[in-house]
């Protein structure tokens, strides 16, 4: 099955695939940031984008799946906020340099060139918030891609987002309960980076 059909099928299920509340790590970190332009990558059904919009951010939610983004718009309407949806493959995503204050990459397991595009899109002083599964997740089987090549080591985060100042960069196991597809003890890397301001 091609990726778009896979995600359309998952997001068409009655249950919210990953719940309708924001990722715990995002919620913890975003409360400390000033509202601005935010870009949520591989956002699925919109739970993180809608949360950021509730904090006053002007949010663009990107995803490959039009079915997922339709659910995102429904959730935004239910919560009384507005988000902009961008339906495209991340590999085809074109971002203007220094066009956003916040990039959110929660469970975005994709090639490094996507990271480079997103890094260029961050304004000086802007932030990245990332959580992803590490290869230690495979034997746990509680969510994420089934192949090690798509999982992320902490050193990869440091390398692929080179140039950020790291406010948080850690690997840990934690309990995750996000809908039917992310549930149980999980091996993750969490990161918050800030793009240096020009001197």
N, C-alpha and C positions, 0 to 999 in steps of 0.2 A: 504494500500500500504506500502511495506517495505521501509525503509529510502533510500536505494540506488536507487530504482526505482523512488521514489518521486523526488530526486535531479537530477537524470539523465533526467527525464521528464522536470523539470524546466530549466535545463541548455541547453536542446536541443531546446528551444524556440528561435525564430529569434532574439529577443531583448536580450541584456545583462541583466541578471536578476537584478543585483545590479549596473549596469553601468560598464564602463571600466576605470573610474578614481579612484584613491585611496580614501579611507575613509578620511574625513577632519581632524579628530583628529590624525590619523596616520601621515598624511602629515605634520601637525603642529609639532608633536613631533619628527619624524624621522630625520628631517633636523638638529637636534641638536646632533645626535649621530655619532660616528665614524663608518665607514663601517667595517663589519665583517661577521661572519656566522649568517644567519637569518633563522628562522623557522616560517612559516605562517601556523597556524592550521585552519582546516575547511575553506580552502582558496577559494573553489568554482572555479570561472572562472579566477582567477589570478590577479585581478586588483591591489591588495596591494603588492603581490610578485613582479610583474613587476615594480611597482614604486620603491620598495626597490632596485631591481637590477639596476635600472637607477641611483641610488645614489652610486653604487659601492659595495653593499652587495652581498655575495654569498648566494643565497636564495634557500631553499627547501620549496615547496608548497605542503602541505598535504591536501588531501580531500578523501572522500568516493566515489565520483563520477568520473569515468573515462571520462564521457562526459564533466564535468566541467573542468577537467585537460587538456583535449584536447583543449578546448577553451583557457585555460591559456597559453598553448604552442603557439597557434596561435597569441594571443595578444603579447606574448614576442617576437615572430618573427617579428610582425608588428612594434614593438617599438625598435627593434635592440638590444635586451638584451637576456641573457640566464638565465633560471631558471631550477632547478631540480624538477621533480614532483614525489610525493610519494602517490600512491593510496592505501589506507587502511582505515579501521574503526579506529577511534581514540581510541576506547577501546582496540584495538589490537596493538596500536602503541608502539614500543620499541625504547627508546631513550637512547643513551649513556650518562652517567653522565658527566656534565660539557663539553658538546659538541657544544654549540652554544652561541653566544653573544647577541642574540635578539630573544625573543619569541613574536609573534604577535597573539593576540586572538581578532579578530574583529567579533562580533556577533557569538561567539562560545558558544552556550547554551548547555552545556554537563555536565556530572557528575563530582564531585570534584576530583575523582582519576585521571582524565586527567590532572587537574591542578597540582597535585602532581608530575606526571611524567615530565611535562614541567618545573616545578620549579627545579627538580634535574638536568635537562639538561642544565640549565643556568650556564655559567661560572661565577666565582666571578667577579664583576664589570659589569656583563651583565644586560640587561634591559628586562622588560615586558612592552608591550603596549597593553592595553585592552580597548575595548568599548563594552558594552552589554546593553540590555534592562532591566529595572527594572519592578517589578509588576505594577507600575503606568502606564506602557505602555498599559495594557489590554484595558481600556476604550478608549484610543486614536485610537487604531486599525490601525496604520500606518506602521506596520511591526513587525517582530519577531514572536516567538512561541505563540500559542493561549492559553497556560496553564501557570498558575503562577509558577508551580513547575520547569519550565525550565528558569524562569527569575531570575535575580541576584540582590541581595541587596548589597549595599556598604560594610556592615559588613561581608558578605560572601566573598567578594574579599579579605578583610583584613585577614580573617581566613584561607581561602583556599590557599592563597599565602603567608602564614606566613613565616616570615624571611626576606622579602624584606623591604628595606627602601622606603617609599612612597614619590615620588617627586610630584605626582598628585594623588589625590583620591577624587573624587567629584561626586555628583549626580546633575543632572540638566535636564531641558527640553530644547530641541533645535530643530530647523528645520533641517530635513534631506531630501536630494533629491539624492537618489542612485538608478537609474533605476526604473522599474515599481513596485518593491516590497518593497522599503523603500522610502516612500514619505510622508512628513508632519511633524507636531509637534510631538516630540518623547521624552519619558522619559528614560534617560540613566544614566549609571554609566561610568565614564572615569577614567582610572588609568594608571600611569606610575610608575613602581617599579624598584629598582636597587638592585641586589644581592650584599651584602657587600663583599669587598675584604678581603682576609685573612690578619691578622695583623702579 
